[in-house]
Amino acid sequence: MFDLVIFDCDGVLIDSEIISAQMLIDALAERGVQIDLAYVAQHFLGRSYPTVMNTIREAFNLTLPPDFEDQYRARLLARFESELKIMPGVAEVIAEMGVPYCIATSSSPMRAARSLTMVGLGHLADARLFTSTLVARGKPAPDLFLYAAAKMGADPARCLVIEDSLTGIRAGLAAGMVVWRFTGGSHLRDRALDEPEDARPHLRFASFADFYDIAPELKGHR
């Protein structure tokens, strides 16, 4: 039995990663840097925006203009307004959750809150929302998951993490938690799931419709 369920946000609660990835691919292409979805998935998925930007600068020796970040964030949120969708079945799973739960995301507090509000999950943007800005090291370090568990009063060994990225899986495992990988996001659907030895989840599932079939003990109104 778990005492706490910790959800990642992007690619788990909301189907945002495919939008973010394509936006980044297009923005870099405008500056002569060619990458594809596989590259984004391997190097950027699950990491914070500052980490992604630093990686781009170092990997491609690319100096981004001072306004790049603000423009990218504004364009991304505008795209979210018209295209962002909640993951099918997520609202029902959360509504029937019988144990405490929270969110631990690499997104900024503003982006996470706005994204959740766009898909009807704005009520989760409260004391249960933890972002990488709260810790010294983001994913794949365990800091954010351990911070969330401590704030929620849960033993890490009795926490269940729901993640989609290898970066997030590594963070959950490093925190000593049980990790399930959700593979139903548009960015992972019909793709080969390469999982190195240090990023192998305890279980995989592709639909939230199956969540309580896997763990019926988590269901029940508190």
LINCOR-V444854 format. One record per backbone hydrogen bond with DSSP energy under -0.5 kcal/mol. NH is the residue of the N-H (numbers start at 1). CO is the residue of the C=O. If there is no record, write none. Layout:
[[NH,CO] [NH,CO]]
This chain:
[[3,158] [4,158] [5,100] [6,4] [6,160] [7,5] [7,102] [8,162] [11,14] [12,9] [13,9] [14,9] [15,85] [16,14] [20,16] [21,17] [22,18] [23,19] [24,20] [25,21] [26,22] [27,23] [28,24] [29,25] [30,26] [31,28] [32,29] [33,28] [34,32] [35,33] [40,36] [41,37] [42,38] [43,39] [44,40] [45,40] [47,44] [52,48] [53,49] [54,50] [55,51] [56,52] [57,53] [58,54] [59,55] [60,56] [61,57] [62,56] [62,57] [63,61] [64,62] [68,65] [71,67] [72,68] [73,69] [74,70] [75,71] [76,72] [77,73] [78,74] [79,75] [80,76] [81,77] [82,78] [82,79] [83,79] [84,80] [87,13] [90,87] [93,89] [94,90] [95,91] [96,92] [97,94] [98,218] [100,3] [102,5] [103,128] [104,7] [105,130] [112,108] [113,109] [114,110] [115,111] [116,112] [117,113] [118,114] [119,115] [120,117] [121,116] [124,121] [125,122] [126,124] [129,126] [130,103] [130,128] [132,105] [132,107] [134,131] [135,132] [141,138] [146,142] [147,143] [148,144] [149,145] [150,146] [151,147] [152,148] [153,150] [154,149] [158,155] [159,156] [160,4] [161,159] [161,178] [162,6] [163,161] [163,180] [169,165] [170,166] [171,167] [172,168] [173,169] [174,170] [175,171] [176,173] [177,172] [178,159] [180,161] [181,203] [182,163] [182,180] [183,181] [183,205] [188,185] [189,185] [191,188] [194,192] [195,193] [196,194] [199,196] [200,197] [201,199] [202,179] [203,179] [205,181] [208,88] [210,207] [211,208] [213,210] [214,210] [215,211] [218,215] [219,216] [220,96]]
